[in-house]
Amino acid sequence: MKAGKVVLALDGMGGDRAPDVVVNGADIARERYPDTTYLLFGDPDKLKPLVDRRKGLAQAVEIVPAADAVSADDKPSFALRRRRQSSMWLACQAAAEGRADTVVSAGNTGALLAISMFAMRMVEGAHRPALASFVPTMRGETVMLDLGANLECDADNLAEFAVMGSVFAQVLLGLDTPKVGLLNVGSEELKGHEELRQAAGWLRRPGGPVSFHGFVEGNDIGAGVVDVVVTDGFTGNVALKAIEGTAKLYTSWVRDVFRTSSFAKIGYVFSAGAWRKMRERVDPRRYNGGVFLGLDGVCVKSHGGTDDLGFAYAIGVARDMVRYEYRNKLVDGLATLRQVISTPDTPGEAVQASGGTA
């Protein structure tokens, strides 16, 4: 565990409700994590009154002027070329140069990925970053990646994502040997495209860096069959949005049902406590804080429309990633993966990867 203070760089101007949500979230997190201080990047004229309004926050925050801000409409290439004095860019730069341990932003996702990759580069052994976060399941929480950073992935990418997700679950969920599954159209070994089968073949090898469960299907996500679900960014983003949409659909249906009659309304009164617990269990703010895994540093992406509490949760994710030394564990895991991949295929593995039968 990392000793001493944790310093977070915050993009004070990023997000739909910045800078208020950023400052309020930092104030909530300050009380939860007294071992954490903040470099707050943005317009001092807007940030300082908000910070001064909260008792004790100024002692934990250093405001760093930034003359510009990345807008929600900026393309990643434009942000890279023209937003070098923005709060997002300077916050990422602070983390890359070691003035901060990590960066948190609720700003433009594409721009944040591009800027953080440029500033931090990739960690040794990783080729692409993956966006990871949590989804609620019947067993608790499951890590899912990639959620949109890479629309297409080869076997190498998927195997690396498996290691990234496994270490992420170890650090943030406290699991010693999290079970990892590759999302597929079936659980049988010969299902799916060649890249999936090749990645599965590598992850099954003895001495590998993850506890590989095998293939999982879409309905296994909510069941919590595995602790980590790995897929390409296209599939992962579609799956995540489908889960979120279904949750909203059922919430809407339940609300409508309790409005159908006076007896239904009375029933809601008696069951209000249970419904409150359910809302807390699936509250999206509790799962706020996606992480770009694979960078040579820690970059946390908060949902742009989150509130104060949601941003505080994102700060908590960033702090834990640093405190429990995610990067060092990832480097070790990727090194082990390279050793496994460099081992020649056995005849059985070669046949399985090609889709044949042994």
C-alpha positions as CSV (number, residue, x, y, z in Angstrom):
1,M,0.0,0.0,0.0
2,K,1.3,3.5,-0.9
3,A,2.2,5.5,2.2
4,G,1.7,9.2,2.7
5,K,-0.6,11.7,1.1
6,V,-2.4,11.1,-2.2
7,V,-2.6,14.1,-4.5
8,L,-5.4,14.2,-7.1
9,A,-5.5,16.5,-10.1
10,L,-9.1,17.6,-10.8
11,D,-10.4,19.0,-14.0
12,G,-12.4,21.8,-12.4
13,M,-14.1,22.9,-15.6
14,G,-15.1,19.5,-17.0
15,G,-18.6,18.2,-17.0
16,D,-22.2,19.4,-17.5
17,R,-22.4,21.0,-14.0
18,A,-18.9,22.1,-13.5
19,P,-17.3,23.7,-11.5
20,D,-19.9,23.4,-8.7
21,V,-20.1,19.6,-8.8
22,V,-16.3,19.3,-8.9
23,V,-15.8,21.5,-5.9
24,N,-18.7,20.0,-3.9
25,G,-17.6,16.5,-4.7
26,A,-14.1,17.3,-3.5
27,D,-15.5,18.6,-0.3
28,I,-17.5,15.4,0.3
29,A,-14.4,13.3,-0.6
30,R,-12.2,15.4,1.7
31,E,-14.2,14.3,4.7
32,R,-14.1,10.7,3.6
33,Y,-10.4,10.6,2.7
34,P,-8.4,13.0,5.0
35,D,-5.2,11.6,3.5
36,T,-6.0,13.2,0.1
37,T,-5.3,16.7,-1.3
38,Y,-6.2,18.3,-4.6
39,L,-4.8,20.3,-7.4
40,L,-7.9,22.0,-8.8
41,F,-7.4,23.3,-12.4
42,G,-9.6,25.9,-13.9
43,D,-10.7,29.5,-13.8
44,P,-9.7,30.9,-10.3
45,D,-12.4,33.6,-10.4
46,K,-15.0,30.8,-10.6
47,L,-13.3,28.2,-8.4
48,K,-12.0,30.3,-5.4
49,P,-15.5,31.5,-4.2
50,L,-16.8,28.0,-4.3
51,V,-13.8,26.6,-2.4
52,D,-13.9,29.4,0.2
53,R,-17.6,28.8,0.8
54,R,-16.9,25.3,2.2
55,K,-15.2,25.3,5.6
56,G,-11.8,23.6,5.7
57,L,-11.7,22.8,2.0
58,A,-9.2,25.5,1.1
59,Q,-6.6,23.8,3.3
60,A,-6.8,20.6,1.1
61,V,-7.0,22.4,-2.3
62,E,-4.6,24.3,-4.4
63,I,-6.2,26.2,-7.3
64,V,-4.1,26.0,-10.5
65,P,-5.1,28.6,-13.1
66,A,-6.1,27.3,-16.5
67,A,-7.0,29.7,-19.3
68,D,-9.1,27.3,-21.3
69,A,-11.5,24.4,-21.1
70,V,-12.4,21.4,-23.3
71,S,-16.0,21.7,-24.4
72,A,-18.4,18.7,-24.9
73,D,-18.4,19.3,-28.6
74,D,-14.6,19.3,-29.1
75,K,-13.3,16.5,-31.2
76,P,-10.3,14.6,-29.6
77,S,-7.9,15.8,-32.4
78,F,-9.0,19.4,-31.8
79,A,-8.5,19.1,-28.1
80,L,-5.0,17.7,-28.6
81,R,-4.0,20.5,-30.9
82,R,-5.9,23.5,-29.6
83,R,-6.7,23.0,-25.9
84,R,-3.2,22.8,-24.4
85,Q,-4.0,25.4,-21.8
86,S,-7.3,23.8,-20.8
87,S,-8.0,22.5,-17.3
88,M,-8.2,18.9,-18.6
89,W,-4.9,19.1,-20.4
90,L,-3.1,20.7,-17.5
91,A,-4.6,18.2,-15.0
92,C,-3.4,15.3,-17.1
93,Q,0.0,16.8,-17.5
94,A,0.3,17.2,-13.7
95,A,-0.4,13.5,-13.3
96,A,2.0,12.5,-16.0
97,E,4.8,14.6,-14.5
98,G,4.3,13.3,-11.0
99,R,3.0,16.5,-9.5
100,A,-0.2,14.5,-8.9
101,D,-0.8,10.8,-8.4
102,T,-3.9,10.7,-10.6
103,V,-6.4,12.8,-12.6
104,V,-10.2,12.9,-12.4
105,S,-12.4,14.6,-15.0
106,A,-16.1,14.7,-15.9
107,G,-15.3,16.3,-19.2
108,N,-15.4,15.1,-22.8
109,T,-14.6,11.4,-22.9
110,G,-12.9,11.2,-26.3
111,A,-10.8,14.3,-25.5
112,L,-9.8,12.9,-22.1
113,L,-8.7,9.6,-23.6
114,A,-6.7,11.3,-26.3
115,I,-5.1,13.8,-23.9
116,S,-4.3,11.2,-21.2
117,M,-2.8,8.8,-23.7
118,F,-0.6,11.6,-25.1
119,A,0.5,12.8,-21.7
120,M,0.9,9.5,-19.8
121,R,1.6,7.1,-22.6
122,M,0.9,3.4,-22.2
123,V,2.3,1.3,-19.3
124,E,4.9,-1.3,-20.1
125,G,3.3,-4.4,-21.7
126,A,0.0,-2.7,-22.7
127,H,-0.9,-1.6,-26.2
128,R,-4.3,0.0,-25.9
129,P,-6.2,1.5,-23.0
130,A,-9.6,0.1,-21.9
131,L,-12.4,1.9,-20.2
132,A,-13.6,-0.1,-17.2
133,S,-16.3,0.4,-14.6
134,F,-18.6,-1.6,-12.3
135,V,-22.1,-3.0,-13.0
136,P,-24.4,-4.2,-10.2
137,T,-25.2,-7.9,-10.2
138,M,-27.0,-10.5,-8.1
139,R,-23.8,-11.3,-6.3
140,G,-22.6,-7.7,-5.7
141,E,-20.5,-5.9,-8.3
142,T,-18.8,-7.0,-11.5
143,V,-16.0,-5.2,-13.4
144,M,-16.7,-4.7,-17.1
145,L,-14.3,-3.6,-19.9
146,D,-13.9,-2.3,-22.5
147,L,-16.9,0.1,-22.4
148,G,-16.1,2.1,-25.5
149,A,-12.4,3.0,-25.9
150,N,-11.7,0.4,-28.6
151,L,-14.4,-0.6,-31.1
152,E,-12.4,-3.4,-32.5
153,C,-9.9,-5.7,-30.6
154,D,-7.6,-8.5,-31.5
155,A,-6.7,-11.5,-29.3
156,D,-3.7,-9.6,-27.8
157,N,-5.9,-6.7,-26.7
158,L,-8.5,-9.0,-25.1
159,A,-5.9,-10.9,-23.2
160,E,-4.4,-7.6,-21.9
161,F,-7.8,-6.4,-20.9
162,A,-8.3,-9.6,-18.9
163,V,-5.2,-8.8,-16.9
164,M,-6.2,-5.1,-16.5
165,G,-9.7,-6.0,-15.3
166,S,-8.4,-8.7,-12.9
167,V,-6.0,-6.3,-11.2
168,F,-8.7,-3.6,-11.1
169,A,-11.0,-6.1,-9.3
170,Q,-8.2,-7.0,-6.9
171,V,-7.6,-3.4,-6.0
172,L,-11.1,-2.0,-5.8
173,L,-13.2,-5.0,-4.9
174,G,-10.6,-6.6,-2.6
175,L,-10.7,-10.0,-4.4
176,D,-7.6,-12.2,-4.2
177,T,-8.3,-14.2,-7.4
178,P,-11.2,-12.6,-9.3
179,K,-12.8,-14.9,-11.9
180,V,-12.5,-13.5,-15.4
181,G,-14.8,-14.3,-18.4
182,L,-14.7,-13.4,-22.0
183,L,-18.1,-12.2,-23.3
184,N,-19.3,-14.4,-26.2
185,V,-22.4,-15.7,-28.0
186,G,-22.2,-19.0,-26.1
187,S,-20.2,-20.6,-23.3
188,E,-18.9,-23.5,-25.5
189,E,-15.2,-23.4,-26.3
190,L,-15.7,-23.4,-30.0
191,K,-18.1,-20.4,-30.1
192,G,-17.2,-17.0,-31.2
193,H,-14.7,-15.5,-33.6
194,E,-11.0,-16.4,-33.9
195,E,-9.7,-13.5,-31.8
196,L,-11.9,-14.6,-28.8
197,R,-10.8,-18.2,-29.1
198,Q,-7.2,-17.3,-29.3
199,A,-7.4,-15.0,-26.3
200,A,-9.2,-17.8,-24.4
201,G,-6.5,-20.2,-25.3
202,W,-3.8,-18.0,-23.9
203,L,-5.7,-17.3,-20.7
204,R,-6.3,-21.0,-20.1
205,R,-2.6,-21.8,-20.0
206,P,-1.1,-22.9,-16.7
207,G,0.8,-20.1,-14.9
208,G,-1.3,-17.4,-16.4
209,P,-1.9,-14.1,-14.6
210,V,-5.7,-14.4,-14.2
211,S,-8.2,-16.9,-12.9
212,F,-9.9,-17.7,-16.2
213,H,-13.5,-18.9,-16.0
214,G,-14.1,-19.2,-19.8
215,F,-16.7,-17.7,-22.0
216,V,-19.8,-16.0,-20.6
217,E,-23.0,-14.8,-22.2
218,G,-25.0,-11.6,-21.9
219,N,-27.4,-13.0,-19.2
220,D,-24.4,-14.1,-17.1
221,I,-23.4,-10.4,-16.5
222,G,-26.4,-9.6,-14.2
223,A,-26.2,-13.1,-12.6
224,G,-22.6,-12.3,-11.5
225,V,-21.2,-15.5,-12.8
226,V,-17.7,-13.9,-13.0
227,D,-16.1,-10.9,-11.3
228,V,-14.6,-9.5,-14.5
229,V,-16.3,-9.4,-17.9
230,V,-14.0,-8.7,-20.9
231,T,-15.1,-7.7,-24.4
232,D,-14.4,-5.2,-27.1
233,G,-15.5,-1.6,-26.8
234,F,-18.3,-1.8,-29.3
235,T,-20.0,-4.8,-27.6
236,G,-19.2,-3.5,-24.1
237,N,-20.8,-0.1,-24.7
238,V,-23.9,-1.7,-26.3
239,A,-24.2,-4.1,-23.4
240,L,-23.8,-1.4,-20.8
241,K,-26.4,0.9,-22.4
242,A,-28.8,-2.0,-22.7
243,I,-28.4,-2.7,-19.0
244,E,-28.9,0.9,-18.1
245,G,-32.0,1.2,-20.4
246,T,-33.6,-1.9,-18.9
247,A,-33.1,-0.6,-15.4
248,K,-34.8,2.6,-16.3
249,L,-37.6,0.7,-18.1
250,Y,-38.4,-1.4,-15.0
251,T,-38.2,1.6,-12.7
252,S,-40.7,3.4,-14.9
253,W,-43.0,0.4,-14.9
254,V,-42.9,0.0,-11.1
255,R,-43.7,3.7,-10.7
256,D,-46.7,3.5,-13.1
257,V,-48.0,0.3,-11.4
258,F,-48.1,2.0,-8.0
259,R,-50.2,4.9,-9.5
260,T,-53.0,2.7,-10.9
261,S,-55.3,2.7,-7.9
262,S,-55.7,3.9,-4.3
263,F,-54.8,0.4,-3.0
264,A,-51.6,0.4,-5.1
265,K,-50.7,3.8,-3.6
266,I,-51.3,2.5,-0.1
267,G,-49.2,-0.6,-0.9
268,Y,-46.3,1.7,-2.0
269,V,-46.5,3.5,1.4
270,F,-46.1,0.2,3.3
271,S,-43.2,-0.9,1.0
272,A,-41.5,2.5,0.7
273,G,-38.6,1.4,2.9
274,A,-37.8,-1.6,0.7
275,W,-38.0,0.5,-2.5
276,R,-35.7,3.0,-1.0
277,K,-33.1,0.3,-0.3
278,M,-33.5,-0.9,-3.9
279,R,-32.9,2.6,-5.2
280,E,-29.8,2.9,-3.2
281,R,-28.5,-0.5,-4.4
282,V,-28.8,0.5,-8.1
283,D,-28.0,4.2,-7.6
284,P,-25.7,5.0,-10.6
285,R,-23.8,7.4,-8.5
286,R,-22.3,4.5,-6.5
287,Y,-20.8,3.1,-9.8
288,N,-19.5,6.5,-11.1
289,G,-15.9,6.6,-12.1
290,G,-14.8,4.7,-15.2
291,V,-11.0,4.2,-15.4
292,F,-8.8,4.2,-18.5
293,L,-6.8,1.1,-17.7
294,G,-3.4,0.5,-19.3
295,L,-2.1,4.0,-19.1
296,D,1.2,4.7,-17.4
297,G,-0.8,6.6,-14.7
298,V,-4.3,6.7,-13.4
299,C,-7.1,8.6,-15.2
300,V,-10.6,8.4,-13.9
301,K,-13.6,9.5,-16.0
302,S,-16.6,10.7,-14.1
303,H,-20.0,10.8,-15.8
304,G,-20.5,14.2,-17.2
305,G,-24.0,14.6,-15.8
306,T,-23.3,13.3,-12.3
307,D,-24.0,15.2,-9.1
308,D,-21.8,16.1,-6.1
309,L,-22.0,12.6,-4.5
310,G,-21.3,10.9,-7.8
311,F,-18.2,12.9,-8.3
312,A,-17.1,12.1,-4.8
313,Y,-17.4,8.4,-5.7
314,A,-15.2,9.0,-8.7
315,I,-12.6,10.6,-6.5
316,G,-12.8,7.6,-4.2
317,V,-12.0,5.3,-7.2
318,A,-9.0,7.4,-8.1
319,R,-7.7,7.5,-4.6
320,D,-8.0,3.7,-4.1
321,M,-6.2,3.0,-7.5
322,V,-3.2,4.9,-6.2
323,R,-3.3,3.8,-2.6
324,Y,-3.4,0.1,-3.5
325,E,-0.7,0.5,-6.2
326,Y,-2.7,-0.6,-9.2
327,R,0.0,0.3,-11.7
328,N,2.7,-1.9,-10.1
329,K,0.4,-4.9,-10.0
330,L,-0.6,-4.4,-13.6
331,V,3.0,-4.3,-14.8
332,D,3.7,-7.6,-13.0
333,G,0.5,-9.1,-14.5
334,L,1.2,-8.0,-18.0
335,A,4.8,-9.4,-17.8
336,T,3.4,-12.8,-16.8
337,L,1.0,-12.6,-19.7
338,R,3.8,-12.0,-22.1
339,Q,5.7,-15.0,-20.8
340,V,2.6,-17.2,-21.3
341,I,1.9,-15.9,-24.8
342,S,5.5,-16.5,-25.9
343,T,5.2,-20.2,-25.0
344,P,4.5,-22.1,-28.2
345,D,1.0,-23.5,-28.7
346,T,0.4,-27.1,-27.9
347,P,-1.3,-29.1,-30.7
348,G,-4.6,-29.1,-28.8
349,E,-4.6,-25.3,-28.3
350,A,-3.7,-24.7,-32.0
351,V,-6.7,-26.7,-33.1
352,Q,-9.1,-25.1,-30.7
353,A,-8.0,-21.6,-31.7
354,S,-8.7,-22.4,-35.4
355,G,-12.2,-23.7,-34.5
356,G,-11.6,-27.4,-35.2
357,T,-11.8,-30.4,-32.9
358,A,-8.9,-32.1,-31.2
